[in-house]
Amino acid sequence: MAETRLVQGRYRLHDVIGRGGMGEVWRATDESLGRRVAVKCLKPLGPQQDPNFMKVLRERFRREARVAASLQHRGVTVVHDFGESDGVLFLVMELLEGHNLSQLLDENKQHPLPVQDVVDIAEQVADALAYTHRQGIVHRDLKPANIMRLGDGAVKICDFGIARLGADIGFTSRLTGTGIAMGTPHYMSPEQISGGEIDHRSDLYSLGCVLYEIATGAPPFDLDDAWAVLVGHRDTPPEPLRTRRAELPDYLDRIVLDLLAKTPEGRPTDATDLRRRIVSARSVPVSVSVPVPVFTPLLREPEVSAPAPRLPSWARGMTTGHKATAGSLAPAARGYDPAAGLTGEWTTGSGVVRAPEPTAAPSPTTGPPPEPATAPTTGPAPEHTPGLSPELPAVLAARHRAGLGLGRLGRWDEAEAVHRSVVADRERVLGPDHPDTLTSRYEWGFALGRLDRPTDALREFHRVTEARERMLGADHPDTLAARQETAYLLGRLGRHFEAHDVYAEVLVSRERTMGQDHPDTLRCRHNLAFNLGRLGRLEESYRMAREVAEARGRLLGADHPDTLVTRYEVAYTLGRLGRWEEALDGYREVAATRATVLGADHPDTLATRYEVGICLGRLGLGAEALALYRELTEARGRVHGPDHPETLRARHGVGVNLGRLSRWEEAVAEARAVCAVRERVLGPDHPDTLISRREVAVGLGWLARWDEALTAYHEVAEARARTLGPDHPDTLTAREDEAHCLEQLGRPTEAAELHRGTPSPRHGNGGQRAAP
């Protein structure tokens, strides 16, 4: 194909960005939709080729297109279209900007990846495999070159070129019967090598090989002879990872060795089970080094000797192919690796930015937040340190990845400082509009948001949005991601009308360019539904959230975290509509699923159970609510400690429901104890502290201790006027509480005077979640 070729009158080819043994990948423009895409073309073969070989190659490509086009998951490369043009088969995919795991190891000079990156990659790949396996699809060639890490840390599986439908065994057998080996020796499962039955657990074995390599720097059987590698997979127990890299956590060693069990029955049941193990284990803190640490080079494993190994005849002439370890390709050859299929270097930039789900459940006082896209601090960025090596871009990339790792561990202060410094250095070295500079600025903004500095974060996202729109266009996915994050921050600042306009514009663009069921489109619709609720348009919010939950359940599965976040939002909106029984059923279902998938003590599970308690209280089931909040207090204390805000929120629920049961002396004592801790931990004017102080006043009123109640209400009103302003709805509510106390004390003139100076609250409790 000539570079100026317009394929099917729609796809304008620009330049080759990846080559492999079967074809090449072009950077292209979909002129119908105005979006950048990657077009993967099957390499035309001359008439001297065996017609049977040609037939199998074409059939495999067509099957790849049909299978890949059916997949819609953020961890799988999105396929937009496929067809044939002048005898050349082609596949149109989203344009990925990042590097595959093979290239990451190459850039890391043969050293393994940081531990937190290995764990994060494992979790994301497991999530994607869980989805594809539910569709009955097995990849069969999972290897580092087929797993992409985007610039924002998101991971995607590429090239389902030899995937097969689980029920279509006979057709696959015909393909393999041609003598074309399916798989790469360093990552093939024992049953794949022996020609046995293949199912989803073969992919789990291959993933174990990939994780072994990125965690230690070498595959489990690091040999140059393909025959010896295959015998090693079949007969030799792999060496524990920690014997090669001592600082690896024990749980990671166990998980990878379980994946490398010789029989499918010895491995995790499925990818969902694997992901559950990873999520549970990664809650243990893992150390992070900045930049990427350097490890002692690994020694090769000794030659494996096996007496007369019985392997398939096709394995006799097999070569080892390309391993993920660095240094195996000369610089001039990189990007053209016949053994890597069509998944060599896809792009050179790293500008695509993610829109992740919340890492923890939202605070029950405000309902689930919209889903942020990913975040800095004010003040001048630090000057670049003199004396950095000439390989500065690689050093900056490593520092950028370290910042992402710190964020994933919740160490946002450190992540913010790293991203801020990388922004300064990348801006100086690469320029302010370079994709890498903008990616770092995006992450800086995200960290600022997580540090509760939305104004500073909004400033950075405005800069990213303007630059990307200028450089890439208004409909580019990177531009839309930045705009969506801008809308999220506008919502956090209470500017919901502005947020609505931005969300609505982004949604129209995403639906037009990506389709209604693309994960990013659904994320935008989720956020728009949330924002509609904040605008009081509850019926619209409910309908949209329900549609998103149904779509996510269909595409990702009922127990996927994205699905559960939206089902949580549906239940929340039902509560705001006063449909408490339906809300209770919804929360209970989400809580039960989260307990199964994440564990009973996971913060998301506990947050959902808190909402169950709110519904119970609203339905007059105070005794059940009281028992639940006592259990929550114990669980939160065990997980977070007795003074953690979430533990105190659960204790607050205990006090409220004691009051609902008319046990007012106990209720006042509990409220006072919680208020004292909140004042010490959060400060006297913190909203949670003031809520507890008001709860003390409510109890004192029920006990007819009106003088004491008046003092507490007055303190709350003064603090809210000071922090929120005299006309804020919460301040006005507190003044009305004061007036009520004065009336009970027989001081009607003062009460009337306070009423005259206090207009009725315009918005109830200011949009905050009602007390439990």
Secondary structure, DSSP 8 states (H G I E B T S, - for coil): --TT-EETTTEEEEEEEEE-SSEEEEEEEETTTTEEEEEEEE----TTS-HHHHHHHHHHHHHHHHHHHT---TTB--EEEEEEETTEEEEEEE---EEEHHHHHHHTTT----HHHHHHHHHHHHHHHHHHHHTTEE-S---GGGEEEETTS-EEE---TT-EETT-HHHHHHHHTTT---S-GGG--HHHHTT----HHHHHHHHHHHHHHHHHSS-SS--S-HHHHHHHHHH-----GGGT-TTS-HHHHHHHHHHT-SSGGGS-SSHHHHHHHHHHHTTS-----SS---------------SS----GGGGG------SSTTSS-GGGTTB-GGGTT-S---S----------SS---TTT-----------SS------TT--S-HHHHHHHHHHHHHHHHHTT-HHHHHHHHHHHHHHHHHHH-TTSHHHHHHHHHHHHHHHHTT-HHHHHHHHHHHHHHHHHHH-TTSHHHHHHHHHHHHHHHHTT-HHHHHHHHHHHHHHHHHHH-TTSHHHHHHHHHHHHHHHHTT-HHHHHHHHHHHHHHHHHHH-TTSHHHHHHHHHHHHHHHHTT-HHHHHHHHHHHHHHHHHHT-TTSHHHHHHHHHHHHHHHHTT-HHHHHHHHHHHHHHHHHHH-TTSHHHHHHHHHHHHHHHHTT-HHHHHHHHHHHHHHHHHHH-TTSHHHHHHHHHHHHHHHHTT-HHHHHHHHHHHHHHHHHHH-TTSHHHHHHHHHHHHHHHHTT-HHHHHHHHHTS---SSTTTT-----
